[in-house]
Amino acid sequence: MEEKKYTKQGNQNLANTDKANQFTDWMYSEIKPYIKGGILEVGSGIGTFSRKIINDFQDHKVFLSDIDPEYIKNLENTYSPNENIQAIKLDLGKSSDFENINDKISTVIALNVLEHVKNDIDALNNIYNLLAPGGKLILLVPAHKFLFNCIDASLDHFRRYAKKELLYKISHTEFRIKKIFYFNLPAIFGWYINGNIMKKNISEGSVSLFDKLVPFFKFFERYILRKKMGISLIAILEK
């Protein structure tokens, strides 16, 4: 079963996120310390995090990937003819797609991707088989089943993850868990109010307002909450 392709709302969500510079910098800062070696970004989309990765790891081989041909073409046009960067089609559920990657991969980055894949355990195993020994998978997924609502449905999510469920699925692979923690508590309130109560998607204006408040949210999460709750789960897994 293929990953679900982007809906109109999914495209709009990518565009809104791309404009939220403080938020995406915050998310990226949480994963950057674990990136090394040859890199594969899964679900690159319009390149929001691709730009950050390429800028910080200019001497590394970087594979950008997506299932949408239009996004792949745009990524190729943006980064061609940089020989260190290659954009490819990659469906996490298809082991044959991984055969297009012949280079040594030390880091796979999958941010808000696994929830789009029907058989997520197969996807995790496909990534495991690709990674070099000691390589890492940096995984970010939406957390808390009670938050699943019309927004998730519009984004073609198969699921949101309880922490126990994510741990259970990782246990069906050979990955070792190096670290797992929550990210971004404040977004829970907006997600719940909009999706569970008001039954509508989050507007561009709401995303913009949230982005302005990110410095406060970062301080609160780092020094007060200490990553014990959040709208997302980040897992650092090692082969």
Sine and cosine of phi, psi and omega as CSV:
sin_phi,cos_phi,sin_psi,cos_psi,sin_omega,cos_omega
0.00,0.00,0.80,-0.60,-0.03,-1.00
-0.96,0.27,0.34,-0.94,0.18,-0.98
-0.87,0.49,0.48,-0.88,0.08,-1.00
-0.95,0.32,0.70,-0.72,0.00,-1.00
-0.99,0.14,0.27,-0.96,-0.08,-1.00
-0.93,0.38,0.72,-0.69,0.14,-0.99
-1.00,0.03,0.09,-1.00,0.08,-1.00
-0.85,0.53,-0.68,0.73,0.02,-1.00
-0.92,0.40,-0.58,0.81,0.06,-1.00
-0.88,0.47,-0.67,0.74,0.05,-1.00
-0.89,0.46,-0.67,0.74,0.01,-1.00
-0.91,0.41,-0.61,0.79,0.02,-1.00
-0.89,0.46,-0.67,0.74,0.05,-1.00
-0.88,0.48,-0.67,0.74,0.00,-1.00
-0.90,0.43,-0.68,0.73,0.01,-1.00
-0.90,0.44,-0.68,0.73,0.00,-1.00
-0.90,0.43,-0.61,0.79,-0.03,-1.00
-0.88,0.48,-0.50,0.86,-0.01,-1.00
-0.99,0.12,-0.27,0.96,-0.05,-1.00
-1.00,0.05,0.97,0.24,-0.16,-0.99
-0.90,0.44,-0.66,0.75,-0.02,-1.00
-0.93,0.38,-0.61,0.79,0.01,-1.00
-0.92,0.40,-0.74,0.67,-0.04,-1.00
-0.92,0.38,-0.55,0.84,0.10,-1.00
-0.90,0.43,-0.62,0.78,0.02,-1.00
-0.90,0.44,-0.75,0.66,0.02,-1.00
-0.87,0.49,-0.70,0.71,-0.02,-1.00
-0.89,0.46,-0.60,0.80,-0.01,-1.00
-0.90,0.44,-0.43,0.90,0.02,-1.00
-0.96,0.29,-0.45,0.89,-0.07,-1.00
-0.96,-0.28,-0.37,0.93,-0.11,-0.99
-0.81,0.59,-0.66,0.75,-0.05,-1.00
-0.87,0.49,-0.28,0.96,-0.08,-1.00
-0.99,-0.17,-0.01,1.00,-0.05,-1.00
-1.00,0.06,0.72,-0.69,0.05,-1.00
-0.38,-0.93,0.27,-0.96,0.14,-0.99
0.85,0.52,-0.43,-0.90,0.07,-1.00
-0.91,0.41,0.68,-0.73,-0.18,-0.98
-0.85,-0.53,0.67,-0.74,0.18,-0.98
-0.84,-0.54,0.85,-0.52,0.14,-0.99
-0.99,-0.17,0.84,-0.54,0.00,-1.00
-1.00,-0.08,0.71,-0.70,0.01,-1.00
0.93,0.37,0.79,0.61,-0.07,-1.00
-0.92,0.39,-0.45,0.89,0.05,-1.00
0.86,0.51,-0.80,-0.60,-0.02,-1.00
-1.00,0.01,0.10,0.99,0.15,-0.99
1.00,-0.02,0.36,0.93,-0.03,-1.00
-0.83,0.56,-0.75,0.66,0.00,-1.00
-1.00,-0.04,-0.35,0.94,0.05,-1.00
-0.84,0.54,-0.70,0.72,-0.01,-1.00
-0.86,0.51,-0.66,0.75,-0.03,-1.00
-0.93,0.36,-0.69,0.72,-0.01,-1.00
-0.89,0.46,-0.75,0.66,-0.05,-1.00
-0.90,0.43,-0.62,0.78,0.01,-1.00
-0.90,0.43,-0.62,0.79,-0.06,-1.00
-1.00,0.04,-0.32,0.95,-0.06,-1.00
-0.78,-0.63,0.84,0.54,-0.14,-0.99
-0.91,0.41,-0.45,0.89,-0.03,-1.00
-1.00,-0.06,0.10,0.99,-0.04,-1.00
-0.98,-0.20,0.50,-0.87,0.16,-0.99
-0.96,0.28,0.79,-0.61,-0.04,-1.00
-0.80,-0.60,0.84,-0.54,0.14,-0.99
-0.99,-0.15,0.81,-0.58,0.15,-0.99
-0.98,-0.21,0.56,-0.83,-0.08,-1.00
-0.53,-0.85,0.38,-0.93,0.08,-1.00
-0.26,-0.97,0.16,-0.99,0.10,-0.99
-0.98,-0.19,-0.17,0.99,-0.04,-1.00
-1.00,-0.05,0.90,-0.44,-0.03,-1.00
-0.84,0.54,-0.56,0.83,-0.01,-1.00
-0.92,0.39,-0.66,0.75,0.04,-1.00
-0.91,0.41,-0.65,0.76,0.02,-1.00
-0.88,0.48,-0.70,0.71,0.01,-1.00
-0.87,0.48,-0.69,0.72,0.01,-1.00
-0.90,0.44,-0.62,0.78,0.04,-1.00
-0.91,0.41,-0.65,0.76,0.04,-1.00
-0.88,0.48,-0.71,0.71,-0.01,-1.00
-0.91,0.42,-0.58,0.82,-0.04,-1.00
-0.94,0.33,-0.63,0.77,-0.15,-0.99
-0.94,-0.34,-0.06,1.00,0.09,-1.00
-0.95,0.30,0.62,-0.78,0.06,1.00
-0.97,-0.24,0.72,0.70,0.03,-1.00
-0.92,0.38,0.91,-0.42,-0.09,-1.00
-0.94,0.33,-0.25,0.97,0.03,-1.00
-1.00,0.07,-0.11,0.99,-0.08,-1.00
-0.84,-0.54,0.75,-0.66,0.02,-1.00
-0.70,-0.72,0.75,-0.66,0.04,-1.00
-0.97,-0.23,0.78,-0.63,-0.07,-1.00
-0.69,-0.72,0.37,-0.93,0.15,-0.99
-0.98,0.18,0.75,-0.66,0.02,-1.00
-0.53,-0.85,0.90,-0.45,0.13,-0.99
-0.97,-0.23,0.89,-0.45,-0.07,-1.00
-0.85,0.52,-0.43,0.90,-0.02,-1.00
-0.99,0.11,-0.09,1.00,-0.05,-1.00
-0.92,-0.38,0.96,-0.29,-0.01,-1.00
-0.88,0.47,-0.47,0.88,0.00,-1.00
-0.90,0.43,-0.51,0.86,0.02,-1.00
-0.90,0.44,-0.48,0.88,-0.03,-1.00
-0.95,0.31,-0.27,0.96,0.01,-1.00
-0.94,0.35,-0.25,0.97,0.03,-1.00
-0.98,0.21,-0.09,1.00,-0.02,-1.00
-0.95,-0.31,0.95,-0.31,-0.05,-1.00
-0.98,-0.20,-0.23,0.97,-0.04,-1.00
-0.99,0.16,0.31,-0.95,0.06,-1.00
-0.96,0.29,0.83,-0.56,0.00,-1.00
-0.94,-0.34,0.85,-0.52,0.00,-1.00
-0.98,-0.22,-0.34,0.94,-0.02,-1.00
-0.63,-0.77,0.80,-0.60,0.17,-0.99
-0.93,-0.38,0.76,-0.65,-0.01,-1.00
-0.91,-0.42,0.85,-0.52,-0.01,-1.00
-0.74,-0.67,0.99,-0.10,-0.05,-1.00
-0.97,-0.24,0.90,-0.44,-0.02,-1.00
0.82,0.58,0.77,0.63,-0.01,-1.00
-0.84,-0.54,-0.69,0.73,-0.16,-0.99
-0.88,0.48,-0.50,0.87,0.01,-1.00
-0.93,0.36,-0.22,0.98,0.03,-1.00
-1.00,0.00,-0.08,1.00,-0.10,-1.00
-0.96,-0.27,0.80,-0.60,-0.06,-1.00
-0.90,0.44,-0.78,0.62,0.00,-1.00
-0.98,-0.18,1.00,0.08,-0.11,-0.99
-0.96,0.29,-0.45,0.90,0.04,-1.00
-0.92,0.39,-0.67,0.74,0.09,-1.00
-0.86,0.51,-0.66,0.75,0.00,-1.00
-0.88,0.48,-0.71,0.71,0.02,-1.00
-0.88,0.47,-0.65,0.76,0.01,-1.00
-0.93,0.37,-0.59,0.81,0.07,-1.00
-0.88,0.47,-0.66,0.75,0.04,-1.00
-0.92,0.40,-0.68,0.74,0.01,-1.00
-0.85,0.53,-0.71,0.71,-0.03,-1.00
-0.91,0.41,-0.46,0.89,0.01,-1.00
-0.97,0.24,-0.59,0.80,-0.14,-0.99
-0.92,0.40,0.56,-0.83,0.15,-0.99
-0.95,0.31,0.41,-0.91,0.05,-1.00
-0.81,0.58,0.72,-0.69,-0.05,-1.00
0.99,0.11,-0.06,1.00,0.00,-1.00
-0.95,0.32,0.31,-0.95,-0.08,-1.00
-0.83,-0.55,0.57,-0.82,0.20,-0.98
-0.96,-0.28,0.84,-0.54,0.08,-1.00
-0.98,-0.19,0.92,-0.39,-0.18,-0.98
-0.87,-0.50,0.78,-0.62,0.13,-0.99
-0.81,-0.58,0.81,-0.58,-0.03,-1.00
-0.73,-0.68,0.40,-0.92,0.07,-1.00
-0.94,0.34,0.67,-0.74,-0.08,-1.00
-0.96,-0.30,0.35,-0.94,0.16,-0.99
0.97,0.24,0.94,-0.34,-0.02,-1.00
-0.90,0.44,-0.52,0.86,-0.04,-1.00
-0.92,0.40,-0.29,0.96,0.01,-1.00
-1.00,0.06,-0.12,0.99,-0.01,-1.00
-0.91,0.42,0.83,-0.55,-0.09,-1.00
-0.47,-0.88,-0.31,-0.95,-0.09,-1.00
-0.90,0.43,-0.43,0.90,0.04,-1.00
-0.93,0.38,-0.72,0.69,0.06,-1.00
-0.86,0.51,-0.69,0.72,-0.01,-1.00
-0.88,0.48,-0.66,0.75,-0.01,-1.00
-0.93,0.37,-0.40,0.92,0.02,-1.00
-1.00,-0.07,0.09,1.00,0.01,-1.00
0.86,0.50,0.69,0.72,0.12,-0.99
-0.99,0.13,0.70,-0.71,0.15,-0.99
-0.97,0.23,-0.47,0.88,-0.14,-0.99
-0.24,-0.97,0.30,-0.95,0.36,-0.93
-0.92,-0.39,0.42,-0.91,-0.16,-0.99
-0.96,-0.30,0.80,-0.60,0.32,-0.95
-0.96,0.27,0.50,-0.86,-0.03,-1.00
-0.86,0.52,-0.65,0.76,0.00,-1.00
-0.89,0.45,-0.61,0.79,0.01,-1.00
-0.91,0.41,-0.69,0.72,0.01,-1.00
-0.89,0.46,-0.68,0.74,0.03,-1.00
-0.89,0.46,-0.64,0.77,0.02,-1.00
-0.88,0.48,-0.70,0.71,-0.04,-1.00
-0.94,0.33,-0.59,0.81,0.08,-1.00
-0.90,0.44,-0.56,0.83,-0.01,-1.00
-0.91,0.42,-0.30,0.95,0.06,-1.00
-1.00,0.00,0.26,0.97,0.14,-0.99
-0.82,-0.58,-0.02,-1.00,0.05,-1.00
-0.99,-0.15,0.15,0.99,0.03,-1.00
-0.89,0.45,0.57,-0.82,0.19,-0.98
-0.98,-0.19,0.71,-0.70,0.01,-1.00
-1.00,0.08,0.89,-0.45,0.04,-1.00
-1.00,0.03,-0.58,0.82,-0.02,-1.00
-0.28,-0.96,0.58,-0.82,0.11,-0.99
-0.56,-0.83,0.75,-0.66,-0.07,-1.00
-0.40,-0.92,0.32,-0.95,0.03,-1.00
-1.00,0.08,0.37,-0.93,0.01,-1.00
-0.63,-0.78,0.71,-0.70,0.21,-0.98
0.95,0.33,0.95,0.32,0.08,-1.00
-0.90,0.44,-0.72,0.70,-0.12,-0.99
-0.83,0.55,-0.52,0.85,-0.05,-1.00
-0.91,0.41,-0.34,0.94,0.01,-1.00
-0.84,0.54,-0.67,0.74,-0.10,-1.00
-0.92,0.40,-0.72,0.70,0.02,-1.00
-0.91,0.42,-0.63,0.78,0.01,-1.00
-0.90,0.44,-0.70,0.71,-0.04,-1.00
-0.93,0.36,-0.72,0.69,-0.03,-1.00
-0.89,0.45,-0.72,0.69,-0.03,-1.00
-0.94,0.33,-0.76,0.65,-0.14,-0.99
-1.00,0.08,-0.65,0.76,-0.05,-1.00
-1.00,0.05,-0.58,0.81,-0.07,-1.00
-0.99,-0.16,-0.81,0.58,-0.07,-1.00
-1.00,0.08,-0.23,0.97,0.04,-1.00
0.83,0.55,0.74,0.67,0.04,-1.00
-0.59,-0.81,0.33,-0.95,0.02,-1.00
-0.98,0.22,0.36,-0.93,0.00,-1.00
-0.97,0.24,0.75,-0.66,-0.09,-1.00
-0.99,0.16,0.30,-0.95,0.06,-1.00
-0.87,0.49,-0.61,0.79,0.02,-1.00
-0.89,0.45,-0.63,0.78,0.03,-1.00
-0.91,0.41,-0.64,0.77,0.04,-1.00
-0.90,0.44,-0.66,0.75,0.01,-1.00
-0.90,0.44,-0.68,0.73,0.03,-1.00
-0.90,0.44,-0.71,0.70,0.03,-1.00
-0.84,0.54,-0.67,0.74,-0.03,-1.00
-0.88,0.48,-0.62,0.79,0.00,-1.00
-0.91,0.41,-0.46,0.89,-0.06,-1.00
-1.00,-0.04,0.01,1.00,-0.07,-1.00
-0.83,0.56,-0.67,0.74,0.01,-1.00
-0.83,0.56,-0.64,0.77,0.05,-1.00
-0.92,0.40,-0.71,0.71,-0.03,-1.00
-0.88,0.48,-0.65,0.76,0.01,-1.00
-0.88,0.48,-0.72,0.70,0.00,-1.00
-0.88,0.47,-0.73,0.68,-0.02,-1.00
-0.86,0.51,-0.71,0.71,-0.08,-1.00
-0.95,0.32,-0.61,0.79,-0.06,-1.00
-0.97,0.26,-0.69,0.73,-0.18,-0.98
-0.97,-0.24,-0.30,0.95,-0.03,-1.00
-0.93,-0.38,-0.83,0.56,-0.05,-1.00
-0.98,0.20,-0.56,0.83,0.02,-1.00
0.85,0.53,0.63,0.77,0.18,-0.98
0.89,0.46,0.53,0.85,0.00,-1.00
-1.00,-0.04,-0.08,1.00,0.04,-1.00
-0.39,-0.92,0.54,-0.84,0.03,-1.00
-0.04,-1.00,0.20,-0.98,-0.01,-1.00
-0.98,0.22,-0.28,0.96,0.01,-1.00
-0.79,-0.61,0.37,-0.93,0.16,-0.99
-0.92,-0.40,0.72,-0.70,0.10,-0.99
-0.92,-0.40,0.79,-0.61,0.03,-1.00
-0.84,-0.54,0.73,-0.69,0.10,-0.99
-0.95,-0.30,0.92,-0.39,-0.08,-1.00
-0.90,-0.43,0.58,-0.81,-0.08,-1.00
-0.82,-0.58,0.64,-0.77,0.08,-1.00
-1.00,0.09,0.00,0.00,0.00,0.00
